[in-house]
Every structure is written in C-alpha cells, then in structure tokens.
C-alpha cells in the first residue's frame, strides 16, 4: 500500500557550483514531488560529520564530509507517495557511470563522490535527516 511520505534531498556542491539547482528541482516537480521546504546553506565539516555519522566507519567518510562542506548545498524536504523509494529511483545509482538513463546522477553526476544529489535511504532516516536540516540548528 502506498502512502504519502517525506524525504530529504540535498543538491550537492558540485551541482550548485554548476548552477543546476533549478533544473534538478524541476525534475522533482515533473516527477510528482512537492518541495515543502528548501534552504541554501553551507555547512561546516563538523556538521557534515554529524550528518554522515552513520558512515563514520567507512573508508570514504572523511572525504564525504569534506566534500559536503566544500561549498553551498540546497537541502529540501520532498513529499509524495512512497517518496523515499521514488527519490532513490529518480536519483539513480551512487556511481553516475552505473546510474540508470534518465536519472539525475546519470545526467549530472561527475563521479561517485560528486554525484550531484543525496536522498534519504529509509523513512526513519528521512525523519532524522529532515530534522537535522530544518530544526533550526543550522
């Protein structure tokens, strides 16, 4: 059974640097997402470390945190039926080379690190991630 969900989406520094925010937002809208909240911010590396804490034991953790804090990002709350899965499908595989044709990462991603967008991987993590960016501590 499908239900209305919210998910966090981040337009990452590589895409913001290339002025792709409006194009990417338009893709979400064309795919039935409502953008409930959004803000353009630059976070500190320490904030990125908190955000990506779930990955802290992985070898890419430090680079991931350095990258997310390397420039402005756009954090958004997206809503639609089955938003988490729908967003993950729309983003495509983490590595743009493996991403499905028509996906955001296939179209805009530069590399496995600079893959233009982040999306929550579960309903539970979506709530945590939305709170992280929109509970007014950033």
C-alpha positions, 0 to 999 in steps of 0.5 A: 500500500502506498502512502504519502511520505517525506524525504530529504534531498540535498543538491550537492556542491558540485551541482550548485557550483554548476548552477543546476539547482533549478533544473534538478528541482524541476525534475522533482516537480515533473516527477510528482514531488512537492518541495515543502521546504528548501534552504541554501546553506553551507555547512561546516565539516563538523556538521557534515560529520554529524550528518554522515555519522552513520558512515563514520566507519567507512573508508570514504567518510572523511572525504564525504564530509569534506566534500559536503562542506566544500561549498553551498548545498540546497537541502529540501524536504520532498513529499509524495507517495512512497517518496523515499523509494521514488527519490532513490529511483529518480536519483539513480545509482551512487556511481553516475557511470552505473546510474540508470538513463534518465536519472539525475546522477546519470545526467549530472553526476561527475563521479561517485563522490560528486554525484550531484544529489543525496536522498534519504535511504529509509523513512526513519532516516528521512525523519532524522535527516529532515530534522537535522536540516530544518530544526533550526540548528543550522 
